[in-house]
Amino acid sequence: MLLTNDDGIDSPGLHALARALGEVAEVTVVAPADNQSAVARGITIRGTLEVEDRDVAGAARAYAVSGTPVDCVRFAEATEPGPSFDLVVAGANLGLNLGDDVTYSGTVAAAMEGVLLGYPGLAVSQQSTTGELHHTRDGVYEFATAERIVPRLAALLASGELGRDLIVNVNCPTGPARGVRICRLGRRIWSDQVELVDEVDGQRRFRLY
C-alpha cells in the first residue's frame, strides 16, 4: 500500500503509521519533502519534482518529493509497473480534519486522489493531547489509537469488500478510543480576522488566518 501525508516525510504521524502498517502489509512511502498542509488538490505544473530516497522504519521503500500530496500519489502511480497499490493511506495528520476543512486538507486530497486513480483512500488525522478541535501545529501528539485502528481499517479497505471508490476520513481522538462511529460532515465556522503586520514604503503585509 502507499502511505503519504501533507505534513512532510519527517512528520511523527507518518512514521507512526508506517511502523503500524508495516506489520500487516508492504508499505511504500512517497511523501512531500516539506510541509504541504492546506494545499488541497494542488499540483505542480511548473518546474520539476525533486525526489530523494529516504529511510522510514516500517516501509519497504520511501521517497521524499518536492511537491504536493497529490503530486506524491500521482508520482507513485506513474512510476510503479502494473497495478501499483491496493490502498492509499494519508496521514496521520497533526490535527483533526473536520467538516468543511476536508476541502482544504492535503491529507484528504491525497486519499481522494487514490480514489480517482482506482484505489480506496484512507485519510487519518490525530487530535493533539490537549484536545483542541482545530489544527495545532505546535501541539503534542500520541498515536496509540491510530496505530491500533488504522491497520484494521486499511486491511478492510484494501480487500475491496467496501468497493474501490471509497474514501474514509478518520479522526482519532486524544486518549483511548471507545469505538468507531460513522458521522455526517458538519460545518466549520471560523472567525477570520485581518491583522496588519507591518507597512514599509507603502507595501503592507497582512495576516488573515
Accessible surface in RSA format (square Angstrom, percent):
REM  Atomic radii and reference values for relative SASA: ProtOr
REM  Chains: A
REM  Algorithm: Lee & Richards
REM  Probe-radius: 1.40
REM  Slices: 20
REM RES _ NUM      All-atoms   Total-Side   Main-Chain    Non-polar    All polar
REM                ABS   REL    ABS   REL    ABS   REL    ABS   REL    ABS   REL
RES MET A   1    21.80  11.3   5.23   3.5  16.57  39.4   5.23   4.4  16.57  22.0
RES LEU A   2     0.33   0.2   0.33   0.2   0.00   0.0   0.33   0.2   0.00   0.0
RES LEU A   3     0.00   0.0   0.00   0.0   0.00   0.0   0.00   0.0   0.00   0.0
RES THR A   4     0.00   0.0   0.00   0.0   0.00   0.0   0.00   0.0   0.00   0.0
RES ASN A   5     0.27   0.2   0.27   0.3   0.00   0.0   0.20   0.5   0.07   0.1
RES ASP A   6     3.57   2.5   3.57   3.5   0.00   0.0   0.00   0.0   3.57   3.6
RES ASP A   7    13.49   9.4   1.25   1.2  12.23  28.9   1.11   2.6  12.38  12.3
RES GLY A   8     3.21   4.0   0.00   N/A   3.21   4.0   3.21   8.8   0.00   0.0
RES ILE A   9     1.29   0.7   1.10   0.8   0.19   0.5   1.10   0.8   0.19   0.5
RES ASP A  10    97.79  68.5  77.47  77.1  20.31  48.0  36.82  86.6  60.97  60.8
RES SER A  11     8.11   6.9   1.27   1.7   6.84  15.8   6.83  14.6   1.28   1.8
RES PRO A  12    76.07  55.4  68.78  62.7   7.28  26.5  74.50  61.5   1.57   9.7
RES GLY A  13     0.00   0.0   0.00   N/A   0.00   0.0   0.00   0.0   0.00   0.0
RES LEU A  14     0.00   0.0   0.00   0.0   0.00   0.0   0.00   0.0   0.00   0.0
RES HIS A  15    44.95  24.6  44.94  31.2   0.02   0.0  30.40  31.3  14.55  16.9
RES ALA A  16     1.00   0.9   0.93   1.4   0.07   0.2   0.93   1.3   0.07   0.2
RES LEU A  17     0.00   0.0   0.00   0.0   0.00   0.0   0.00   0.0   0.00   0.0
RES ALA A  18     0.00   0.0   0.00   0.0   0.00   0.0   0.00   0.0   0.00   0.0
RES ARG A  19   117.07  49.2 112.07  57.1   5.00  11.9  50.64  69.2  66.44  40.3
RES ALA A  20    14.45  13.3   3.72   5.7  10.73  24.4  12.65  17.8   1.80   4.8
RES LEU A  21     0.00   0.0   0.00   0.0   0.00   0.0   0.00   0.0   0.00   0.0
RES GLY A  22    29.26  36.1   0.00   N/A  29.26  36.1   3.23   8.9  26.03  58.3
RES GLU A  23   149.13  85.6 116.03  87.8  33.09  78.8  38.81  75.1 110.32  90.1
RES VAL A  24    89.70  59.0  51.31  46.4  38.39  92.5  60.78  52.8  28.92  78.4
RES ALA A  25    34.36  31.6  13.64  21.1  20.72  47.1  26.77  37.7   7.59  20.1
RES GLU A  26   113.62  65.2  95.15  72.0  18.47  44.0  38.70  74.9  74.92  61.2
RES VAL A  27     0.61   0.4   0.00   0.0   0.61   1.5   0.00   0.0   0.61   1.7
RES THR A  28     6.59   4.7   6.59   6.7   0.00   0.0   2.06   2.8   4.53   6.8
RES VAL A  29     0.00   0.0   0.00   0.0   0.00   0.0   0.00   0.0   0.00   0.0
RES VAL A  30     2.55   1.7   2.55   2.3   0.00   0.0   2.55   2.2   0.00   0.0
RES ALA A  31     0.00   0.0   0.00   0.0   0.00   0.0   0.00   0.0   0.00   0.0
RES PRO A  32     0.04   0.0   0.04   0.0   0.00   0.0   0.04   0.0   0.00   0.0
RES ALA A  33    36.52  33.6  24.16  37.3  12.36  28.1  24.16  34.0  12.36  32.7
RES ASP A  34    99.00  69.3  92.66  92.2   6.34  15.0  28.52  67.1  70.48  70.3
RES ASN A  35    76.53  52.8  52.19  50.4  24.34  58.6  31.57  76.0  44.96  43.5
RES GLN A  36    42.45  23.7  39.99  29.2   2.45   5.8   2.61   5.6  39.84  30.2
RES SER A  37    39.84  33.7  23.68  31.6  16.17  37.2  23.59  50.2  16.25  22.8
RES ALA A  38    72.26  66.4  47.68  73.6  24.58  55.9  48.89  68.8  23.37  61.9
RES VAL A  39    49.34  32.5  33.67  30.5  15.67  37.8  40.84  35.5   8.51  23.1
RES ALA A  40    28.67  26.4  28.38  43.8   0.30   0.7  28.67  40.4   0.00   0.0
RES ARG A  41   115.05  48.3 100.75  51.4  14.31  34.1  34.39  47.0  80.66  48.9
RES GLY A  42    30.25  37.3   0.00   N/A  30.25  37.3  28.55  78.4   1.69   3.8
RES ILE A  43    93.57  53.2  71.40  53.2  22.17  53.4  71.40  51.4  22.17  60.2
RES THR A  44    51.34  36.5  24.61  24.9  26.73  63.7  21.52  28.9  29.82  45.1
RES ILE A  45   125.57  71.5  88.67  66.1  36.91  89.0  95.66  68.9  29.91  81.2
RES ARG A  46   196.72  82.6 179.08  91.3  17.63  42.0  76.15 104.1 120.57  73.1
RES GLY A  47    73.03  90.1   0.00   N/A  73.03  90.1  37.37 102.6  35.66  79.9
RES THR A  48   121.05  86.1  99.01 100.4  22.05  52.5  78.68 105.7  42.37  64.1
RES LEU A  49    58.89  32.8  34.55  24.7  24.34  61.2  34.55  24.3  24.34  65.5
RES GLU A  50   130.38  74.9 123.07  93.1   7.31  17.4  44.17  85.4  86.21  70.4
RES VAL A  51    61.91  40.7  25.83  23.4  36.08  86.9  26.37  22.9  35.53  96.4
RES GLU A  52   102.06  58.6  97.87  74.0   4.20  10.0  39.77  76.9  62.30  50.9
RES ASP A  53   111.08  77.8  93.59  93.1  17.49  41.4  33.95  79.9  77.12  76.9
RES ARG A  54    73.96  31.1  60.23  30.7  13.73  32.7  15.04  20.6  58.92  35.7
RES ASP A  55   145.89 102.2 119.94 119.4  25.95  61.4  40.01  94.2 105.88 105.6
RES VAL A  56     9.78   6.4   1.59   1.4   8.20  19.8   2.62   2.3   7.16  19.4
RES ALA A  57    67.08  61.7  48.17  74.3  18.91  43.0  60.15  84.7   6.93  18.4
RES GLY A  58    40.40  49.8   0.00   N/A  40.40  49.8  20.30  55.7  20.10  45.0
RES ALA A  59    21.94  20.2   0.22   0.3  21.72  49.4   1.03   1.4  20.91  55.4
RES ALA A  60    63.22  58.1  19.36  29.9  43.86  99.8  31.55  44.4  31.67  83.9
RES ARG A  61    85.10  35.7  76.09  38.8   9.01  21.4  30.16  41.2  54.93  33.3
RES ALA A  62     4.28   3.9   0.73   1.1   3.55   8.1   0.73   1.0   3.55   9.4
RES TYR A  63    59.76  27.9  59.76  34.0   0.00   0.0  30.03  22.6  29.73  36.6
RES ALA A  64     2.04   1.9   0.59   0.9   1.44   3.3   0.59   0.8   1.44   3.8
RES VAL A  65     0.00   0.0   0.00   0.0   0.00   0.0   0.00   0.0   0.00   0.0
RES SER A  66    48.89  41.3  27.73  37.0  21.16  48.8  31.81  67.7  17.08  23.9
RES GLY A  67     5.35   6.6   0.00   N/A   5.35   6.6   4.46  12.2   0.89   2.0
RES THR A  68    15.84  11.3  15.84  16.1   0.00   0.0  15.84  21.3   0.00   0.0
RES PRO A  69     0.00   0.0   0.00   0.0   0.00   0.0   0.00   0.0   0.00   0.0
RES VAL A  70     0.57   0.4   0.57   0.5   0.00   0.0   0.57   0.5   0.00   0.0
RES ASP A  71    10.17   7.1   7.43   7.4   2.74   6.5   1.71   4.0   8.46   8.4
RES CYS A  72     0.00   0.0   0.00   0.0   0.00   0.0   0.00   0.0   0.00   0.0
RES VAL A  73     1.87   1.2   1.71   1.5   0.16   0.4   1.71   1.5   0.16   0.4
RES ARG A  74   113.14  47.5 109.22  55.7   3.91   9.3  28.16  38.5  84.97  51.5
RES PHE A  75    55.41  27.7  49.35  30.6   6.06  15.8  54.51  33.0   0.90   2.6
RES ALA A  76     2.34   2.2   0.63   1.0   1.72   3.9   2.34   3.3   0.00   0.0
RES GLU A  77    54.46  31.3  48.33  36.6   6.13  14.6  14.55  28.1  39.91  32.6
RES ALA A  78    85.57  78.7  46.79  72.2  38.78  88.2  56.24  79.2  29.34  77.7
RES THR A  79    76.70  54.6  47.42  48.1  29.28  69.8  47.29  63.5  29.41  44.5
RES GLU A  80    54.13  31.1  44.71  33.8   9.42  22.4   2.29   4.4  51.84  42.3
RES PRO A  81   118.21  86.2  95.21  86.8  23.00  83.6 105.86  87.4  12.35  76.8
RES GLY A  82    56.39  69.5   0.00   N/A  56.39  69.5  33.78  92.7  22.61  50.6
RES PRO A  83   133.46  97.3 105.76  96.4  27.70 100.7 113.49  93.7  19.96 124.1
RES SER A  84    19.93  16.8   0.43   0.6  19.50  44.9   1.09   2.3  18.84  26.4
RES PHE A  85    22.02  11.0   7.45   4.6  14.57  37.9  15.71   9.5   6.31  18.1
RES ASP A  86    61.74  43.2  57.93  57.7   3.81   9.0  24.25  57.1  37.48  37.4
RES LEU A  87     0.00   0.0   0.00   0.0   0.00   0.0   0.00   0.0   0.00   0.0
RES VAL A  88     0.47   0.3   0.47   0.4   0.00   0.0   0.47   0.4   0.00   0.0
RES VAL A  89     0.00   0.0   0.00   0.0   0.00   0.0   0.00   0.0   0.00   0.0
RES ALA A  90     0.00   0.0   0.00   0.0   0.00   0.0   0.00   0.0   0.00   0.0
RES GLY A  91     0.00   0.0   0.00   N/A   0.00   0.0   0.00   0.0   0.00   0.0
RES ALA A  92     0.08   0.1   0.00   0.0   0.08   0.2   0.00   0.0   0.08   0.2
RES ASN A  93     4.72   3.3   4.63   4.5   0.09   0.2   0.09   0.2   4.63   4.5
RES LEU A  94    18.46  10.3  18.46  13.2   0.00   0.0  18.46  13.0   0.00   0.0
RES GLY A  95     1.21   1.5   0.00   N/A   1.21   1.5   1.21   3.3   0.00   0.0
RES LEU A  96     9.38   5.2   9.10   6.5   0.28   0.7   9.10   6.4   0.28   0.8
RES ASN A  97     2.01   1.4   1.94   1.9   0.07   0.2   0.00   0.0   2.01   1.9
RES LEU A  98    49.42  27.5  48.47  34.7   0.95   2.4  49.42  34.7   0.00   0.0
RES GLY A  99     6.01   7.4   0.00   N/A   6.01   7.4   2.06   5.7   3.94   8.8
RES ASP A 100    43.04  30.2  39.28  39.1   3.77   8.9  22.82  53.7  20.22  20.2
RES ASP A 101     6.43   4.5   5.65   5.6   0.77   1.8   3.12   7.4   3.30   3.3
RES VAL A 102    22.93  15.1  17.66  16.0   5.27  12.7  17.66  15.3   5.27  14.3
RES THR A 103    96.68  68.8  74.33  75.4  22.34  53.2  72.45  97.3  24.23  36.6
RES TYR A 104   133.94  62.5 133.65  76.0   0.28   0.7  85.03  63.9  48.91  60.3
RES SER A 105     6.61   5.6   1.53   2.0   5.08  11.7   5.65  12.0   0.96   1.3
RES GLY A 106     0.00   0.0   0.00   N/A   0.00   0.0   0.00   0.0   0.00   0.0
RES THR A 107     0.00   0.0   0.00   0.0   0.00   0.0   0.00   0.0   0.00   0.0
RES VAL A 108     6.82   4.5   6.82   6.2   0.00   0.0   6.82   5.9   0.00   0.0
RES ALA A 109     4.33   4.0   2.40   3.7   1.92   4.4   4.28   6.0   0.04   0.1
RES ALA A 110     0.00   0.0   0.00   0.0   0.00   0.0   0.00   0.0   0.00   0.0
RES ALA A 111     0.00   0.0   0.00   0.0   0.00   0.0   0.00   0.0   0.00   0.0
RES MET A 112    74.61  38.6  74.61  49.4   0.00   0.0  56.00  47.6  18.61  24.7
RES GLU A 113     0.92   0.5   0.92   0.7   0.00   0.0   0.00   0.0   0.92   0.8
RES GLY A 114     0.00   0.0   0.00   N/A   0.00   0.0   0.00   0.0   0.00   0.0
RES VAL A 115    28.93  19.0  20.33  18.4   8.61  20.7  20.33  17.7   8.61  23.3
RES LEU A 116   106.55  59.3  73.37  52.5  33.18  83.4  76.87  54.0  29.69  79.9
RES LEU A 117    47.73  26.6  24.96  17.9  22.77  57.2  29.53  20.7  18.20  49.0
RES GLY A 118    38.36  47.3   0.00   N/A  38.36  47.3  29.18  80.1   9.17  20.5
RES TYR A 119    20.79   9.7  20.79  11.8   0.00   0.0  13.46  10.1   7.33   9.0
RES PRO A 120     0.00   0.0   0.00   0.0   0.00   0.0   0.00   0.0   0.00   0.0
RES GLY A 121     0.00   0.0   0.00   N/A   0.00   0.0   0.00   0.0   0.00   0.0
RES LEU A 122     0.00   0.0   0.00   0.0   0.00   0.0   0.00   0.0   0.00   0.0
RES ALA A 123     0.02   0.0   0.02   0.0   0.00   0.0   0.02   0.0   0.00   0.0
RES VAL A 124     0.00   0.0   0.00   0.0   0.00   0.0   0.00   0.0   0.00   0.0
RES SER A 125     0.00   0.0   0.00   0.0   0.00   0.0   0.00   0.0   0.00   0.0
RES GLN A 126     2.45   1.4   2.45   1.8   0.00   0.0   0.00   0.0   2.45   1.9
RES GLN A 127    17.68   9.9  16.82  12.3   0.86   2.0   0.43   0.9  17.25  13.1
RES SER A 128     2.39   2.0   0.86   1.2   1.53   3.5   0.61   1.3   1.78   2.5
RES THR A 129    48.31  34.4  27.26  27.6  21.05  50.2  19.45  26.1  28.86  43.6
RES THR A 130   106.82  76.0  72.15  73.1  34.67  82.6  75.56 101.5  31.26  47.3
RES GLY A 131    29.78  36.7   0.00   N/A  29.78  36.7  13.13  36.0  16.65  37.3
RES GLU A 132    54.51  31.3  46.03  34.8   8.47  20.2  22.89  44.3  31.61  25.8
RES LEU A 133   106.76  59.5 103.32  73.9   3.44   8.6 103.36  72.6   3.40   9.2
RES HIS A 134    79.64  43.5  77.74  54.0   1.91   4.9  45.13  46.5  34.51  40.2
RES HIS A 135    67.28  36.8  52.84  36.7  14.44  36.9  41.94  43.2  25.34  29.5
RES THR A 136    26.22  18.6  23.37  23.7   2.85   6.8  25.84  34.7   0.38   0.6
RES ARG A 137   103.17  43.3  82.88  42.3  20.29  48.3  64.83  88.6  38.34  23.2
RES ASP A 138   142.98 100.2 110.39 109.9  32.59  77.1  41.53  97.7 101.45 101.2
RES GLY A 139    25.39  31.3   0.00   N/A  25.39  31.3   9.36  25.7  16.03  35.9
RES VAL A 140   101.99  67.1  95.88  86.8   6.12  14.7  99.29  86.3   2.70   7.3
RES TYR A 141    27.66  12.9   6.32   3.6  21.34  55.5   6.27   4.7  21.39  26.4
RES GLU A 142   113.72  65.3 105.36  79.7   8.35  19.9  36.60  70.8  77.12  63.0
RES PHE A 143    21.74  10.9  16.04   9.9   5.69  14.8  16.09   9.8   5.65  16.2
RES ALA A 144    70.40  64.7  62.08  95.8   8.32  18.9  64.11  90.3   6.29  16.7
RES THR A 145     7.38   5.2   5.66   5.7   1.72   4.1   1.60   2.2   5.78   8.7
RES ALA A 146     0.00   0.0   0.00   0.0   0.00   0.0   0.00   0.0   0.00   0.0
RES GLU A 147    60.92  35.0  52.48  39.7   8.45  20.1  15.87  30.7  45.06  36.8
RES ARG A 148   106.25  44.6  95.00  48.4  11.25  26.8  54.66  74.7  51.59  31.3
RES ILE A 149    22.52  12.8  22.48  16.7   0.04   0.1  22.52  16.2   0.00   0.0
RES VAL A 150     0.00   0.0   0.00   0.0   0.00   0.0   0.00   0.0   0.00   0.0
RES PRO A 151    16.67  12.1  15.00  13.7   1.67   6.1  15.42  12.7   1.25   7.8
RES ARG A 152   163.73  68.7 151.24  77.1  12.49  29.7  63.94  87.4  99.78  60.5
RES LEU A 153    37.25  20.7  36.86  26.4   0.39   1.0  37.22  26.1   0.03   0.1
RES ALA A 154     0.03   0.0   0.03   0.0   0.00   0.0   0.03   0.0   0.00   0.0
RES ALA A 155    58.71  54.0  46.21  71.3  12.50  28.4  52.44  73.8   6.27  16.6
RES LEU A 156    69.16  38.5  64.01  45.8   5.15  13.0  68.64  48.2   0.52   1.4
RES LEU A 157     3.41   1.9   2.86   2.0   0.55   1.4   3.28   2.3   0.13   0.4
RES ALA A 158    19.93  18.3   9.66  14.9  10.27  23.4   9.85  13.9  10.09  26.7
RES SER A 159    70.75  59.8  28.40  37.9  42.34  97.5  41.21  87.8  29.54  41.4
RES GLY A 160    23.58  29.1   0.00   N/A  23.58  29.1   7.65  21.0  15.93  35.7
RES GLU A 161   137.74  79.1  99.00  74.9  38.75  92.3  43.18  83.5  94.57  77.2
RES LEU A 162    91.97  51.2  66.25  47.4  25.71  64.6  72.70  51.1  19.26  51.8
RES GLY A 163    26.66  32.9   0.00   N/A  26.66  32.9  25.19  69.1   1.47   3.3
RES ARG A 164    94.97  39.9  89.96  45.9   5.01  11.9  61.67  84.3  33.30  20.2
RES ASP A 165   119.21  83.5  98.59  98.1  20.62  48.8  34.31  80.8  84.90  84.7
RES LEU A 166    59.48  33.1  58.85  42.1   0.63   1.6  59.48  41.8   0.00   0.0
RES ILE A 167    58.76  33.4  43.19  32.2  15.57  37.5  43.19  31.1  15.57  42.3
RES VAL A 168    40.23  26.5  37.41  33.9   2.82   6.8  40.23  35.0   0.00   0.0
RES ASN A 169    49.14  33.9  22.50  21.7  26.64  64.1  18.68  44.9  30.46  29.4
RES VAL A 170    23.50  15.5  20.48  18.5   3.02   7.3  23.50  20.4   0.00   0.0
RES ASN A 171    45.34  31.3  22.26  21.5  23.08  55.6  12.87  31.0  32.47  31.4
RES CYS A 172     1.71   1.3   0.77   0.9   0.94   2.2   0.94   2.4   0.77   0.8
RES PRO A 173    59.38  43.3  56.00  51.0   3.38  12.3  58.21  48.1   1.17   7.3
RES THR A 174    50.10  35.6  35.49  36.0  14.61  34.8  29.20  39.2  20.90  31.6
RES GLY A 175    38.88  47.9   0.00   N/A  38.88  47.9  30.24  83.0   8.63  19.3
RES PRO A 176   125.44  91.4 106.16  96.8  19.28  70.1 110.86  91.5  14.58  90.6
RES ALA A 177    20.62  19.0   3.19   4.9  17.43  39.6   4.73   6.7  15.89  42.1
RES ARG A 178   245.83 103.2 198.89 101.4  46.94 111.8  86.47 118.2 159.36  96.6
RES GLY A 179    56.51  69.7   0.00   N/A  56.51  69.7  36.74 100.8  19.78  44.3
RES VAL A 180   109.30  71.9  70.45  63.8  38.85  93.6  73.48  63.8  35.83  97.2
RES ARG A 181   207.24  87.0 181.04  92.3  26.20  62.4  59.75  81.7 147.49  89.4
RES ILE A 182   172.25  98.0 143.81 107.1  28.43  68.5 147.91 106.5  24.33  66.0
RES CYS A 183    98.93  74.8  63.62  71.0  35.31  83.0  35.92  91.0  63.01  67.9
RES ARG A 184   224.82  94.4 193.15  98.5  31.66  75.4  78.36 107.1 146.46  88.8
RES LEU A 185   109.85  61.2  85.75  61.3  24.10  60.6  88.47  62.1  21.38  57.5
RES GLY A 186    44.17  54.5   0.00   N/A  44.17  54.5  35.05  96.2   9.12  20.4
RES ARG A 187   182.72  76.7 154.28  78.6  28.44  67.7  64.10  87.6 118.62  71.9
RES ARG A 188    43.48  18.3  32.31  16.5  11.17  26.6  12.88  17.6  30.60  18.5
RES ILE A 189   146.25  83.2 113.55  84.6  32.70  78.8 115.04  82.8  31.22  84.7
RES TRP A 190   120.32  48.3  96.00  46.5  24.32  57.1  93.86  50.0  26.47  42.9
RES SER A 191   102.20  86.4  72.08  96.2  30.12  69.4  44.19  94.1  58.01  81.3
RES ASP A 192    80.15  56.1  49.17  48.9  30.98  73.3  14.94  35.2  65.21  65.0
RES GLN A 193   138.79  77.6 127.31  93.0  11.48  27.3  40.84  86.9  97.95  74.3
RES VAL A 194   101.94  67.1  70.46  63.8  31.48  75.9  70.46  61.2  31.48  85.4
RES GLU A 195    92.01  52.8  87.60  66.3   4.41  10.5  36.54  70.7  55.47  45.3
RES LEU A 196    90.31  50.3  66.29  47.4  24.02  60.4  66.29  46.6  24.02  64.6
RES VAL A 197    54.93  36.1  28.29  25.6  26.64  64.2  30.45  26.5  24.49  66.4
RES ASP A 198    52.58  36.8  44.75  44.5   7.83  18.5  31.50  74.1  21.09  21.0
RES GLU A 199    99.73  57.3  70.72  53.5  29.00  69.1  18.93  36.6  80.79  66.0
RES VAL A 200    93.80  61.7  88.72  80.3   5.08  12.3  91.80  79.8   2.00   5.4
RES ASP A 201   146.99 103.0  99.84  99.4  47.15 111.5  43.05 101.3 103.94 103.7
RES GLY A 202    64.32  79.3   0.00   N/A  64.32  79.3  30.11  82.6  34.21  76.6
RES GLN A 203   135.49  75.8 128.14  93.6   7.35  17.5  35.58  75.7  99.91  75.8
RES ARG A 204   140.28  58.9 117.89  60.1  22.39  53.3   9.54  13.0 130.74  79.2
RES ARG A 205   136.19  57.2 132.24  67.4   3.94   9.4  59.23  80.9  76.96  46.6
RES PHE A 206   101.93  51.0  68.96  42.7  32.97  85.8  68.96  41.8  32.97  94.4
RES ARG A 207   122.95  51.6 118.51  60.4   4.44  10.6  42.87  58.6  80.08  48.5
RES LEU A 208    74.87  41.7  68.48  49.0   6.40  16.1  68.58  48.2   6.29  16.9
RES TYR A 209   202.72  94.6 146.69  83.5  56.03 145.8 134.89 101.4  67.83  83.6
END  Absolute sums over single chains surface
CHAIN  1 A    11431.0       8630.5       2800.5       6176.9       5254.1
END  Absolute sums over all chains
TOTAL         11431.0       8630.5       2800.5       6176.9       5254.1
